[in-house]
Amino acid sequence: VSIKEIGEFGFIKKISRGCVVRPDDIIRPIGDDAAAFRTNPEELTLVTTDLLVEHIHFSRKTISGFNLGHKSLAVNLSDIAAMGGTAKEAFVSIAVPEDCPVDYLEDLYRGIKKLASEFDVNILGGDTTASKSDLMISITVTGSVPEQEMLRRDKAQPGDSIFSTGYTGESKAGLHILLNSIPAATEEFQSLLNAHMLPKPFLAEGRFLAQQKGVHSAIDVSDGLSADLMHIAEESNTGARLYYDGIPVSENLKKFCAQFNFDPVEYALTGGEDYILLCTVPPDDAENIALDYQKKFKQPLHKIGEITDLKKLEMVYSGDRVESLTPQGWDHFKSNIL
Amino acid sequence: VSIKEIGEFGFIKKISRGCVVRPDDIIRPIGDDAAAFRTNPEELTLVTTDLLVEHIHFSRKTISGFNLGHKSLAVNLSDIAAMGGTAKEAFVSIAVPEDCPVDYLEDLYRGIKKLASEFDVNILGGDTTASKSDLMISITVTGSVPEQEMLRRDKAQPGDSIFSTGYTGESKAGLHILLNSIPAATEEFQSLLNAHMLPKPFLAEGRFLAQQKGVHSAIDVSDGLSADLMHIAEESNTGARLYYDGIPVSENLKKFCAQFNFDPVEYALTGGEDYILLCTVPPDDAENIALDYQKKFKQPLHKIGEITDLKKLEMVYSGDRVESLTPQGWDHFKSNIL
């Protein structure tokens, strides 16, 4: 049996039994965006780790070292953001094939360091090793969050409004441009490429949400909007309903989809690697939090749906027609970048 | 230019500038067995990470999932041991090629979990992804140590006695047995294989040494006895002198070397992947610490040499003849397991 057959989540289920042998001070084990454990009476330490593999997550032919470095760190910072934390220390391991020039690696570290310094994150270690064929980057990031403020996946409540901090689907469009060698001559296409290669970690936004009384749950969108919303619903033992007309679709994505005859809402729902945040907020607090957010970040919190008690994902179309929705997203055991 | 040309340490030197942007509370950045930073007033958090790559560090053809799991975690626990710390949480990332059966991976996690639970270490997360060709395991381990007790590489003093907690060279002999498909029918050969595949993390021993007043510095032997001793000497701005007759050589290694006409001391000096600890202790404390160690662990602390102020590595032969020694060890950019 291969992982492809049982799926990544089937595999994780298989191996996650018996992992916690010393439960004291462990607040979040496997299963959230980052693990959380108590290292002092007031604060939790957060740890997250992501592995990026050549030909699966990226191709050296289509991404510069700098952009790959940025992205490798950004996906980890995004996990800390989803917990409401402050990112602190990064550990960067790379496995390097013989044909990878030191120049490319120096550029990769430049990308990592630029983003790290922007968010006041130290690089404190890692491992450098040879690889027989593929370049791999494994980054671990630690962070901290006051225990009372930590955001988690499993506390959504029926009735909560669902907010998103930005657009989804742009990263998938950028990937399509890359994979099909479409010339990114226009500003729109360049911006879609950037969404794929230079995702912005929503750390300040995550901290803001964590400090608001009332934010029940949060997650970052790495697998896809519908798939990650389903993670919140499943972990919280609830359902969720998305508003078809509420899904934010950027002008750039609309232009791209019009040109290639794709459905922009489909892209926004299933894209993956967007690294915006989703959060759920009780309706009484929703308006105030959205206003304060807009004031602080000069960007809207998009209200995209609501949590239900129906244990399934649904889409509400105009005219209040409700249909079931199958969560879909990127599965790197089924697709890859060649 | 490839890493092979400038060497792993040349590369690390190139990229380790500008890594610390927020120096407060950072006690050890890149350059020791683990990074150390303050997360509460009394204790430091330690973090270490190691990447094991198929065809470079191991071959699935010659190591069981269980043993590979054990080894992947053990090398990280050994780094925490070398800092005098207690290991706490582990994060396990794997990149899995399509031809790797779930059975092998479950066996790998069994190996990790068995060792983890032996040392009271939780597995709190990780990442699971596909790989185009090679299996890779990236493990990060956190630990803790009281600030006053932390052991480091850079505090050896001229005159210090150098101690080792065990035998070196056995792991290299085990690797030779593996690579040449030599039948490990005898108990001796089996024990050499085990030294290679099931290294013991010296965590209790590291904690003991950390709690003794007087232990100046420590390191674990991963690159090779002479290479790792050179790390202590270089970081401490000292030299070191080994006693030819003091290098511990196990009976099993002697038998192996006699059979294949190898030099057992050469093996012990340059082997690598031994994961015993070296420490340096001022001569006044040396005898007491060695006695207490023997009493507690029923194993000797081997006195193998002394720290000098000569900024080089030397070997003292019988009759007090002293010769320069070139530190040598395993370099995975130059050699690999096919």
Interface residues (C-beta under 8 A of the other chain):
Chain A: V1 S2 I3 K4 E5 I6 E8 F11 I12 K14 I15 G18 C19 V20 V21 R22 P23 I26 P29 I30 A34 A35 F37 T39 N40 E43 T45 V47 T48 T49 D50 L51 L52 V53 E54 H55 I56 H57 K88 E89 F91 S93 I94 A95 V96 E98 D99 C100 P101 V102 D103 L105 E106 Y109 K113 A116 S117 D120 V121 N122 I123 L124 G125 G126 D127 T128 T129 A130 S131 K132 S133 D134 M136 S138 T140 T142 S144 H332 F333 N336
Chain B: V1 S2 I3 K4 E5 I6 E8 F11 I12 K14 I15 G18 C19 V20 V21 R22 P23 I26 P29 I30 A34 A35 F37 T39 N40 P41 E43 T45 V47 T48 T49 D50 L51 L52 V53 E54 H55 I56 H57 K88 E89 F91 S93 I94 A95 V96 E98 D99 C100 P101 V102 D103 L105 E106 Y109 K113 A116 S117 D120 V121 N122 I123 L124 G125 G126 D127 T128 T129 A130 S131 K132 S133 D134 M136 S138 T140 T142 S144 H332 F333 N336
